[in-house]
Amino acid sequence: MIVRPRRLRRTPSIRDMVRETRLSIKDLIYPMFVRHGQGVQDPIPSMPGQFHYSVDTIVDAVENVHELGIPAIMLFGLPDRKDPTGSRSYAEDGVVQRAVSAIKRRTPDLTVITDVCLCEYTDHGHCGVLKDGDVDNDATLALLARQAVTHAAAGADLVAPSDMMDGRVAAIREALDREGYEEIGILSYAVKYASAFYGPFREAADSTPQFGDRSTYQMDPANAREGVKEALLDVEEGADMVMVKPALPYLDMVHRVRESCLLPLAAYNVSGEYAMIKAAEEKGWIDGTRVMMETLLSIKRAGADLILTYFAPEAAKHVSP
């Protein structure tokens, strides 16, 4: 007897009936960039279709995102000035803080997540304050906690520490609770690798380190067990969700963390992954829409509950509600 799995691939209807993994618009989180200024909506050259917005223009863009059915955005900020401690990251009138307030006034039902890190705000481009040429882990924690509290005060629904300092989830949780923001959740960049796939983002966020790299605090791409350890440590410290970043080169880590952790799991389809697809599409080498959908489906199939992706507005037109 010949076993015939093709019977269940015979028609689109049958294939849909037996499909194991489904991608929904509710799975998508859209990363967006807000910068100092007025009337800004500038294209990001290395990320076709993405923009720098000022506070006054991002509220309109976010409203359009919300109307597509995308449930959440992630905000990254580019400040008016930088200094060694990234002080504009935790200023009450900082660009992210002002943007969160404006967005929540216009689209209160949209979930607003804010990136918590210092790299966009420091003049040296590292994710924390420096001591003797390296990032001082423990001195950075207080500043990250302060930043998270100002985001919560502005109306953020979730804060997302991306810095990879040891102990930052606990420090942020303690600060939020102390200031009366017990209901604000933490989406931790728990498993974040020192990846070359961040290049376009660093241009977009103006966050390239001025010297060295981030290998002393972001993870070694060779390590898998360590990634599971990082995720479980953040769970112990009080994270409400965890994230693997990047997504495509680390689908094995998405699966490993999914198998080890009961919390909701996000994966970040990062700027380099996005830019490569867009560049190949522009060359006519691939069907961009099909590759986009196959990419997002693979991340969901690996075990992600949520996907941060610059494709979100485009993908929203091709996925189920």
Stockholm file with secondary structure:
# STOCKHOLM 1.0

chainA/1-321         MIVRPRRLRRTPSIRDMVRETRLSIKDLIYPMFVRHGQGVQDPIPSMPGQFHYSVDTIVDAVENVHELGIPAIMLFGLPDRKDPTGSRSYAEDGVVQRAVSAIKRRTPDLTVITDVCLCEYTDHGHCGVLKDGDVDNDATLALLARQAVTHAAAGADLVAPSDMMDGRVAAIREALDREGYEEIGILSYAVKYASAFYGPFREAADSTPQFGDRSTYQMDPANAREGVKEALLDVEEGADMVMVKPALPYLDMVHRVRESCLLPLAAYNVSGEYAMIKAAEEKGWIDGTRVMMETLLSIKRAGADLILTYFAPEAAKHVSP
#=GR chainA/1-321 SS CCCCGGGGGSSHHHHHHTCSCCCBGGGEEEEEEEESSSSCEEECTTSTTCEEECHHHHHHHHHHHHHTTCCEEEEEEECSCCBTTCGGGSCTTCHHHHHHHHHHHHCTTSEEEEEECSTTTBTTCCSSCEETTEECHHHHHHHHHHHHHHHHHHTCSEEEECSCCTTHHHHHHHHHHHTTCTTCEEEEEEEEBCCGGGHHHHHHHTCCCSSSCSTTTSBCTTCSHHHHHHHHHHHHHTCSEEEEESSGGGHHHHHHHHHHCCSCEEEEECHHHHHHHHHHHHHTSSCHHHHHHHHHHHHHHHTCSEEEETTHHHHTTTSBC
#=GC SS_cons         CCCCGGGGGSSHHHHHHTCSCCCBGGGEEEEEEEESSSSCEEECTTSTTCEEECHHHHHHHHHHHHHTTCCEEEEEEECSCCBTTCGGGSCTTCHHHHHHHHHHHHCTTSEEEEEECSTTTBTTCCSSCEETTEECHHHHHHHHHHHHHHHHHHTCSEEEECSCCTTHHHHHHHHHHHTTCTTCEEEEEEEEBCCGGGHHHHHHHTCCCSSSCSTTTSBCTTCSHHHHHHHHHHHHHTCSEEEEESSGGGHHHHHHHHHHCCSCEEEEECHHHHHHHHHHHHHTSSCHHHHHHHHHHHHHHHTCSEEEETTHHHHTTTSBC
//
